[in-house]
Every structure is written in C-alpha cells, then in structure tokens.
Amino acid sequence: MGVLRDVRSELPCLKNPISLLIDDWSIGYVGEGRGTIEDTKFEKCYEFAKDLVKLGALGVRGKLTLLPYVTKPEGNTYRVLGRIDKGIEGIPSQKLLEVLSLVKGELMKYFDITPELLTHTLALDIETGTLINESEWEWSNKQDLKTLTKYIAHGLQVLRNVGIVASGITCPCDFGKEVEGILAKAILEAEKIVNNITLTWYFLHMQSRRIGWDGSSVNPRLMYLNEESKEAVVSIISGSAEYINQKTIDSVGPDPERLADQWITADGEKGRLAELLKNKAYIIFHIHWYNSHGRDDKVGFFALKELASRIRDLWANKVIWMKCSELARYFTASKTWKAEVAGSRIILSSPFHCPLFTISFAVDREVKYIKVNGKKLKKKEKPPLEKCSWTAMGDRVYLCFNLTERTIVDITFK
C-alpha cells in the first residue's frame, strides 16, 4: 500500500485568482459642480454600465460599487438628490428602472454589487435623511460597533430594496480604517441582519508594490473568524496601482496598449499583474469608473478591454476570474480546513463549503484513481485542473473538488 503525507491547500484549479474592483459608480450625477465626478452626466454613468457588460463577456469578474444615495455639490457642501430605491431628482423613474434592470439582469452575472457606503461624500443622518457636515470616512472613525452596524445595514438594505443582495461592502476612502476591528464585526452584523450572510468581505486597502515574500502582502486577510458559528470577514486588497488615471495618461500618452502595458505587457511577461502572477499571489486590482469613461475618447475603457483580451489570450491556463464573494470564500476555506490521513483515505473537515477547492499531497507510489465522496475524479495529464479532476507532478498529486463540511478522499494506488 502506498503512503501519502503533507496535505496542503493550493490555489483554485492551480491558477491564480484574479478580480477587478470598480469603485465610485452610481446611477448618475446631475448638474454642474466641481471635479470630475460631479461633472459627469447620467448618460455617461449609464454608458459605462453598458460597456462593462462587454468586459464581462471577455471573462472579467470582480465587484462594482453602486452608491445607495446620490448627492450634488452646492457651494461648499452637498445636497441629497435621492436614493436608488425611492427615486432621484433629475432622473426619470423609467430611466432609473432601466439602469437597475441592466445591473440585475447583466452585471450581476459578472460582478458582486456593493454599496460604497451611503453617499461617498458627507455622512448621512439615517433617521432624518439629512447630511452631516463631516465626510463619511471622518465620521466612521469615531463610531462604535452599534452605530457602524446600523449605518452599514442601511446601505445594504437600500440595495436589497431594489433586488440586489450585496455580499460585502466597499469602504469610501479611509472609511473605518482607524477602527478596522470594529468595522469588520459591524459588516458581519449588518450582513446577518439584512441578508442573512455569515461569510462577508470588504474592500479598503491597496498595496501597489510588493512587501514581504511571495506576494503575501497583497493576498486577502481573514479579519474575523468564528468557526463554531461559521462566521468570517475577509479584507480584499488591491495589489496594483490604477493605470488609467489622468496622471498615467499624461505620462505614457492616451494609448490603450501602452496603458495596458502597465498591468500586463503584450507578451504577458511584464507589468504589475505579471509580477503578482509570478509570485503566486491573488491578482486583485482596482479602477474608478470615471477613469474609464471620464474622457470623451474613453481611452481608459479601451485600455481595460485590451487588458482583458491579453489575460484571455495569454493567461487562460494561468488565472481564474472570480467575484469578490468567491475570492473571500476560497481564501477563508483555505485557512480553516483540516485534514486527517487514515491509510489511503483523507478526511477533510471545513466550516465553510467551497467550490473548486484544490489540495495536494505527497505520495511514494503511483496513483491509479481518486474518489471524492464516492465519485471518481477525472485524471488530467497536466495542469490546470477543473472541477472534479486530478493530476500528478513528480511525487505530488493535485486534485480539485467541491469542499463540504465533511469530505472523504479515497486514493487507490497502482
């Protein structure tokens, strides 16, 4: 009988997870104001949403912000124009429904939709619906668990009112950064109240250059865990700078290919995302929607489209696109599963189920076949793996399957 040992978790299907995070998008900003965002018209916001579907068709997955409230700058302050579940001043109700239908019917196939809290401008008194003369991020860093939970839950509820279940949140600027332990627990409590979700996530941090070994500084972080109640909160981190902003365009020129080169060169060998790939890191990067569609030439969008095409053509066997909810689940499962080896059987336990879970183990004999919970896996001659498959490389065997609370892996040796 063969001997197996050293059971490890691996990246899903032996591919680097990859995800695009899109910030600041809203149903629309109305009227003239100061700054790029406030000058944007409703139609430009809508055009971005329609173009984003094209990126989804190229395989792109990730998360998209949908602001629950729309505000407008007036003088030195802001005014609330409305909220997406009750109507927005200046946007006909039919237009509002049209955009929301696009989000729910198309964009949710490809992206998790999240609030970027309520306004992304001034904090809101949710009892009166009026703005407080303090930014959301300044306000958040003075709050306790109860007030943060209530504020976050309100944002989740507005999205739920229009048929969108947000599995996590996006933090505007430094929202909750100084009280991050409280923030993580508040997100979990708010998700449990509104959506009955117990494994949640948030986007707050960016790490645009490598610190530490093997890309670990840009991987997600498990910020809260209660295995008994099957609760977890994951911090999703962007591992790249944004290369379609005006500063980069001024530096390299309004050329989509040269802009895409900053992420991945045309041969797939250089660029920030190529660095993350080589480090076997989670490849997570972000943009702000207006850097895609703020300019009339939409050079930012065409750079993203070029990038998505390069990833599809060059890295199809190297990366796997995931929504943030999928990333958070995989990362949590990879940190909480346990394995017990009994002869030629591995008994896995996990508080969290997880599709495409991938493990490896060392063997001293050639493997004939493998069964997971009684189902025979398909043997592949080489990586990458797919659902319910396995392969061997050297003295290690790699397999991909759906992890459940209790999973039995039976190995038959030649």
N, C-alpha and C positions, 0 to 999 in steps of 0.2 A: 504493500500500500504506500502511496506517495505521502509526503509530508508537506503541509502548507503553513506558512507563517507570515509575519509582518504585513498585516492587513492595513491598507491605507485608503483614505479618500483621495480622489483625483478631480480634475476639472471636468465639467459635464461633457460626456462623449469624447474626452481627451481634447477638447477645444477650449480656447479662451472665451469666456463670456464677454459679450460686447453690448453696449447700450448707449443710446443718445438721450440726453436730458435737455428738454427745451423749456426755458424759463420765460416768465412775464407775459405769456399770451393771454388775451382777453377777447371777449365778444367784440369789443371796439371802443375806441376813444373818440369822443365827439368834440368838435370845435377847435379853435386855435388856442395854443398855450405855449409854454416854454419847453424846450427839449424835444428830443427825437420821438419819445414815446407819445407824448401828449399831442404832437402834431399829426400823428397817424390817424387816418380816417377809418371808418368802419369797413369800407370795401377792401382796404389793404389787409386788415386783420382776417377778413373772410377769404381773400385770395391766398393768404398764407396757409390757411386750413385746407383749402382745396389742393394746393401744391404739395402739402405734407402727405396727402394720400399717395402721391406719386412716389415719395420716398419709401413709404410703407410697402408699396408694390415691389420695390427693389430689395426688400428684405429687412429694412431698418425697423428696429424695435426700441422702446425706451419709455420715457414719460413725457407728458405735456401738461404744462400749467394751464388751468382755466380759472381766472380770477372770479370769485363769487360776486364781488361788487365792482362797479365801475365808478371812478371818481374823475373829476375835471379840475385842473388848476384854475383858481380865481384869485388874482392878486398874489398875496404871499401865503395863501392857504389852498385848500381843496374843497370841492363840493361833491356830495354823493349824487350820482345820476341815476342810481338804481341798482338792482341785483338781478341776477340772471333768472331767478325763479319767479320774480314778480314784475319784471319789465324794467327797461332802461330808457330814460329820457333821450329822445332824438333817434331812437332805433325802432322802427315799426315792429309790432309784435310778430308779424308774419316773417320778417327778416330774422328776428331773434330765434324763432322756432326752426327756421331753415338751417341756421348755423348749428344749433343744438342737435338737429337731426343728423347733420353731417358728422358731428363729433361722436354721437352714439351709434350711428349706422356704419361708419367707416373708420374713423380714427381710433376708436376703442379696440378694434381688431389688432392694432399695431402698438398702441401706447396706453400705459396707465395714465388716467386723467386725475390731476390733483389740484386742490386749492393751493395758491401761494399765499396763504392765509387770506385775510378778507379783502384788503384794498391794495396792498403793496405800497401804500402811501402813508397816510395818517392812521393811527389806531382808531378803532370804532367802539363806541359805547353800544353794545349789542342790545341793551334794554331800550334805548331811545332811538337808535339808528343814526345818531349824530357822531361826527368826527371829534376826536380828542386832539388837542394841539401838541401832539407828540407822535413821532414815527412809530410804526408797528414794532420795529426792532428795538428802539429805545424803551418803549413801553414793556415789551416782553421780558426784558432782562431784570425787571423789578417785580415780577409776578411770582405767585406761589402755585402749587400744583392745582388747586381748585380753580383759580381764575384762568390759568393757561388751558386747562382741560375744557372749560366752558367756551373759551374763545375758539379753540381748535374745533371743538364739536360743532359750533355754529357754522364754520366754513364747510365741514363735511356734510352737514345737514342741508345747506343750500344746494350743494351739488346733488345730493340724494333726491332732493325735491324735484329735480329735472331728470331723474332717471340715471344718474351717474354714481356708482359706488366707488369712492376713492379709497384705495388700499393703503395709501400713505399720504404724506404731505411734502410740499416744498417750502422751505423757510425763506422768506424775503430778506435779502441782505444777511444781517447777523442775528436774525430772529432766534432768541433763546440760547444764543451761543454761550453767554456767561452763566447760564443756569441749565446746562445741557442735560445733566442728570434728571432734573425736574422735567425738562422738555420731553425727554424720551418717555418717561412714565405718563406724562399728560397726553401724548399722542396715542399711546396704548389705551388709556382710559377713554379717550374721546372715540377711538375706533370701536371699542367694545360697546359704548353707549349707542352710537349711531348706526354702525354697520355690522356689529357682532363679529368683528375681526380681531383675532388674538395674535397674529403674526403680522407686524406692520413695519414701516420703514419711513425714513425722511432723508431729504437732500439738503445739506447745509454747507459741507466742506468741499474745498477744491485743493488738490495737491498737484501742481502743474509740473513738478520736477521730482525726480527720484530721491527719496531719503530712506536709508535703510537698505536691506538686501532683498533681492528677488522680487521687487515691485510690491513688497508687503505694505508699504506706506500708503498705497493708493487702493488697496483692497477694502471692501466693506468692513464695518466694525460692528460686533454684536454688543449693543449698548445696554440691553436689559434682557434677562432670561429667567424664566420660572418654568422649569421642566415639568413640575408636578401639574401645573395648570395649563401647560402647553402655550405659554405666552413668550413672545420675543419682540424686540425692537432692534432694527438694523439701521445703521448710518451708511447711506450710499455716498461714495466720494467720487468726485470728478477728478480724473488723473491727468487732465490736459488743460492748457490754456485755450481760449476761444480764438480761432484764427480767421474769422470772417468779420471782425470788428473793424471800425474805420482806421484805427491805428495800424493794423496789419495791412489793410488795403493801401494805405498811404506808403507803407514800407516796401511791399512787393509788387504793387500795382493791381488794378482791377481785372485780374486774370484768374478765372476759376481754377485752372490747372495749377498755377503757382500757389494759389491759396490752399488748395487741397494738398499740395506737397508738404505743407507744414504738419499735416496729420500723417499722411502716407504718400511717399513718392510713387511715381508711375510704375516702378518695378517692385513696389511693396517692401523695400528693404530699409528705408529711412523714414524719418518723421516720428513725432511723439508717440503715435499709436503703435508704430513698428517697435519702438523701444519697449512698450508695455507687453506686446506680443512675445518678444524675446525673453522678457523677464517672467513669463508665465503668470502675468497679473490679470486681474479683471480689467477689461478695457472699457472704461466709462468716461465719457466726455460730454461737454455741455455747450449750448449756444443760447443766446437770447433771440427770440423770434424776429425782433426788428432788425437785427444784423443780417438776417436772411432776406427780408423784404423791405427794409427801410429805404434803400436806394431804388431809384426808378429802373436801373438796369438789372436788379435782382442778382447781382454778382455773387452775393453770399449764398443764395439758394443754389445757383448753378455750381458753386464750389462744393456744396453738400451733395448735390446729385453726382458730381464727378467722384467724390469720396465714396459714396455708396456703391457706385459702379466698380471702383477699384477693389473694394472689400469683397464684393460678389465675385469678381473675375479672378482675383489673386489669392484670396484667403478663404474660399468656400470650404476647404477641408481643415482650416485652422481656427476658425472662430464660430461661435453660435450666438446669434442675436437673441436678446432676452429683454422682456419688460422688467422694470424695477421690482415688481412683486415677485417675479420668477427668480431674479438675482437674489433677493432677500431670502426667499425660501431655500434656495440651493445653499447659500452661504451658511444659513442657520443650521440646516440639516448636516452640513459638513463639519460643523463644530459640536454637534450634540449627539451624533450617532455612536453606538457602541457595538463591538463585535466580540463574539465568543467562538473560539475554534474548538470543535469536537471531532477529532479524526479528520474525515474528508468533508465535513459539514461546517459552514459558518452560519451562526445565528446572529442576525443583526436586530438591534432594537433602536427605535428613534421616537422621540415625542412628536416629530413632525414628518408627515408624508412628503415625498419629493419625487417628481418625475425625473427621468434621465439621470438618476443618481449613479455615479461611477466610482468604482473602487478597484484596487489592485491587490495582489498578494504574491508572495514568492513561493515557488514550488521546486521540488527536487526531481520530479518526473513529468513526462509529457501528459497533458490533459486530453482526454478523449471528448468529453462533453460536459456541459454545466446545465443544471436546472435551478430555477428560482421559483420558489413556492410551487414546485411540481411542474413548471413549464420549461421546456428545453429552450435554451438560448441559441440564436443563430451565430455560427462561427464566421468571423471575418479574417481574411488573410493579413490585413494590416489596418492601422487606424486611418480615419477616425471611426469611432463607434456610432451606433444608432440605438434606438430603444430595443431592449431585449436582445443584445448581442454581446460577443466576447472575442478577444484576440489574445495572442501570446507574443511576447517580445523578450528574447533571452530567457531568463529564469523567472520572469514575472508574467502573470495573467491579469488581464484587464477586462472588466465587464460593466455593462450599463443596463439598468433596470429601474423599475418604479419602486422606490423605498416606501415601505409601510411601517406601521408601529412594530410589527414583528415580521421579519423577512428571513426565509430559510434558503441558503445557497448550498446545493449539493454538487460536489465535484467528483466526476468519475475519471480515474486515471487509466492510461493505456497499459 
